[in-house]
Amino acid sequence: MSWERVRGHGAALSSFRAAFARGRFGQAYLLIGPSGVGKHLFARQLAKALLCERPPEPLESCDRCPACVQVEAGTHPDVFTVRTPDDKHELPVQSIRAFCSNLAVKSRAGAKKIGIVEDADDFNSESANAFLKTLEEPPPGTVLLLLATSLDRQLPTILSRSQIVRFQPLCAEDLRAVLAANGVSDSDQLERLGQGSVGRALALNDGDFWSVRTKLLEGLTSPRPNFAALLKTWEDYYRGAGTETRGQRVRVSLVLGFLSEALRHALRLSQGADTTGLDASDEARLRAFATRLGPDRLLDLIEKCVEAEFHLDRKVMIILIVESVIEAFLK
């Protein structure tokens, strides 16, 4: 299987292979790209390739040796991960100190150790400072992989000491192939709303989402939106993801995504332009909504959704984001 299951990131893989072939493989890499495009899968496969006991080719894995099996199972003694706890908005300094202590211990199974920071966006100054010595001088044989969504969320101490590898959204063909591998065959709408993210598209493959989409779209575009009813519909949906704020934020982002798309359709309709991907009922509703509000007001609402997504990424309290978006439609 090896790299075959990692789709859409050939450029990133080529850069790692070239560095490995030249004997210039780095010790700290910052993997930058949107959520859900495969950075975690890439990092795990890279760890497997680096630790494989019987690699068929350079930077490849056999997928059968004990090391490959352990990496895949998440039990390899020389692969360490750290992530933001579900009840926190930032990487705690205590977690980073424990992570660095584990990396400082001699390799148990071979010559290499892999450290994966799953939420490099969430460093604060204290946890970044605790990580600084390990990042500047990783223990011998250690490779650090920091996973993040954007450069502007990285502290200067992290950026200046890491090699940046960029990950792009998946193209339609790759996204379709991954969805098919996950048992999703009717994926046209998921591909469009998924924005090149497998994680996002799979989250959309849920009956609850489409029910909520209908209720919110009808309610928010009606002449007299009911704030309490709309708030309850949206809140019930994101809380349905469970108590983990990570899953709740994904669901809020999905709603913001379809609202942004609907508003852009409405803006095009207000300008007399053709639209694609709309059924007849949605088109009639959005055309009336566009006539009632006008292009300037629609642009304001689109900007509000973009602003809400920004605050969502930066871990602003979810209920405040949801309330502010609904209130914007009521003005």
N, C-alpha and C positions, 0 to 999 in steps of 0.2 A: 504493500500500500504506500508506504513512505510518503513522498511529497505529492503523490497523485491526488490526494484528497484536499490539498491546499490549492484552491483555485483563485485565479485573478491576481496573484502577487508574484509573477515571474520576475519582474524587475528587482524586487527586494531579494528574492532567492538568488538571482544572478550576482548581485553585489556581495552577498555572503560567500557564495562559491568562489568568486574571484579573489576575495580577501584570503579565504582558506587556502586556495591553490598557491598564492604568493607567499604564504607563511606570515601574513600580516593580519590575522584575525584579531579584532579588538577585544577589549575586556568589558566595555560598557556601551550598550546600544539603546537608543531611545526610539521605540517603534511608535510612530505617530500616524493616526488615521481615525476615521469615524468609528463609533461603537458598532459592534456586530458584523464587521467585515472580515474577521478571521485572524486578528492579531494574536489571540490566545492560542488558537490552533497552530498558528505558525510558530509561536514561541515553544510550544510543547514538542512540535516536530523537530525544531532546531535542537532542543535539548536532547531528544532521542538520537538525532544524527551525531551529535557531539559525544554522546556516551555509549553508543552502540559498540558491542564487543566484537562484532564480525561485520563491519560495514562492507557492503558489496562494491561501493565506490566512495571516493572522498565526499564527505558531508552527506552521506546517505545512511539509512538505517535498514537493518535486515528485518525488523519487526518481529523477530522470533527469539532472540537471545534474552537472557534474564534481564539485562539492563533495559532493553526496549519494552519488554512486558511491564517492568516496574514503572518506567516513565509513563506509559499509557495508563496504568492503574493509579498513578499519583502516589506511589509508595517508594520511589527510588530514594535511597538515603543521601544522595548528593544533589538532589533537586529541592530547592527551598523556595517557597512562595510567601508573599505577604500581600494583603489586600485591606481595604478599608472595611472595618466591621459594619454590619448592616445598621447598627444603631448610632453610627458616627458619620460626620461629614468630612473628616480629615483623617489622614494616616496618623494614628497615635504614636508618639515618640517611643512608648514602651514596646510596641509591635516592631518598630524599626530596629530598636536595640537588640531585641531577641533575634531578629532576622540576621543582623550583622554578626552576632555571636555565633550563630549556626554556621555562617559562611567562614568564620575564622577557624573552625575546627578542621583538622586534617581530613582529606577525602577518605571515605570509608570503603569505596568500591573501586577506585581507580585514581587517575591523575587529575580529573576535572570535577568542578562543582558548578552548578547553574543556579543563579539567583534571579527569580522573576518577581518584579514589583508590578502587580496587576493594576494598580490605580495610581500611576505616577502623577496624574492630575491633582491628587489630593494631598500632596506634601504640604505641610505648613513650615514655617521657618524653623521650628524646634525639631521636627522630625527630619527635615532636610539637613540640618546641621549635624544631627546624630548619624546621618547616612554619609556625610561628606568624606570622612576618612576612608571608609570602605570604597566609595566611588572613586576617590583620588588614587588609592593604592589597593585595588582588590587583592585578596590573598592569592598566592600562586595557583594557577590553573583555574581561576574563577572567571566565569562569564556572567555579566549582569545584563538582564533584559528588562527594560522599563517600558511599560505599555501605557500609552496616553492618547488623548483625542486631539489635542491642539498645542501648538508651540506657545501660544500666548498664555497658557495656563501653567507654564513651567517656570520655576524659579531660576534665576541666572546661574546659581551654583550647580543646578542639574544640567542645564543646557550646555554650559561651557565645558563639561567633563564627559559628555556623551556623544557618540556618533549617531547622527539622525538618519533613520530609515523611514521613508514615507510609504504609507499604505492608502490606496485609493478605494472608493466605493466599487463594488463589483459591477461589471458590465451585465447587460440583460441576459446574455447567454450563460455566463458563469453563475449568476444568481438563480436562473432557471434550473441549471444542472444540480446545484446544491439543494434547492427546494425539492427537486425530484428524488434526490438521494434520501431526503427526509420524508418521503411519502406524499409530497404535495404535487399534484399533477396539474390542476386547474389554477394556474398562478398568474394570469395576466394582470389582474388588479393588484395582487400582492407585489408583483414586480414593480408596478408603477408607484405604489405607496411605500414600498420598502426602501426606496432611495439608495439602492445598492448595498443594503445591509441585510445579511441573512437573519441576524437576530431580530431585526425589526419586522421583516417579512414573516417569519415564523410566529411572532407575537400577534400579527394581524390575522393569522389563520385560526381564528377563534370566533365562534358564533356570538359570544357576548359583545365583542368589539362592534360587529355590524349592527347589532340591535341598538347599542349605545350611539353609534354613528347616526342612525336614523332619528332617534329621539332628540339628540342634541342639535342636529342640523335643522330639523323641523322647528324645534323650540327657539333656537337662536336667530333664525331668519324670519320668525313670525312677527307680525306688527306689534304684538305686546308680549314679549318674552316674560316667563315666570321665573324670577331669579331663584326662589327657593326650590322649585321643582328641578330646574336645570342643575343647580348646585348638588342636589341629592343624587341625580342621575350620574353625574360625573364623579362625585365622591364615592358612591357605591361601586362604580367600575374600578377606580384605581385602588380602593381598599380591598377589592376582590382578589388582588394579586397576593394578598397575605400581609404579614406584618413587616416584611423586609422593605425598606424604603427604595432599594434598588429596583425591585419589580414594580413598585408603585410609580416610580418616575418614568419607567418605560411606558406604562399605560397612559400617563399624562402626556408624554411626548407623542404617542400615537394619535391622541385626540387633537393636539396642536397641529400635527401634520395634516390631518384631513380637514381641519378648519382652514388652514393656510391654503390648501389646494382648492377648497370650495370658494374662498374669497377671491382667489386668482381667476377662477372660472367666472365668478360674478363680475369681476373687473373687465374681463374680455367681453362678456355679454353687454356690459354698459357701453362699450366702445363699438358695438356692432360686429365684433369678430366672431368667427366660428370657434366652437369648442369641441374637444374630443373627450371620450371617456365619461360622458354624462348620460344617464338615462333620462327619459322624457320628464318624469316627475321632478327630478333634481333640477333639470334645466328650467322648467317653469317656475319652480320655487326661487331659484337663484336669480332668474331674470327679473322677477317681481321685487326681490330684495335689492338688486342693483338699481332698479328704477327708483325705489324709495330712498335709497341712501346716496347715490351718486358716487362718482369715481374718487373724489377726495376723501370721503368718509371710508370707503373701502380700503384705500391705501393706508389710512390711519389704523384700521383693524388688522391689516396684514402686518404692519409694523409692530402692533401690540403682540401678535402671536410670535413674531421673531424675538421680541424682547422677552416674552415669557419663556421661550426655549433657552435663551441666554441665562436667565435666572434659574431655570431648572437645572442646567448644567453646573451651576455654581452653588447648588444645594440650598437655595432659598426654600423656606417652608412651603410644602406643596399646596396646602389649603389657601395660602395667600396668593399664590400664582393663579390657581383656579378661580378664586373670587375676582381677581383683578381682570381676568379675561372676560368672564361673564358680565361684569359691570361695564366693560368697554362696549359690549353689544347693546347695553341698555341706554346708553347716553343718547 
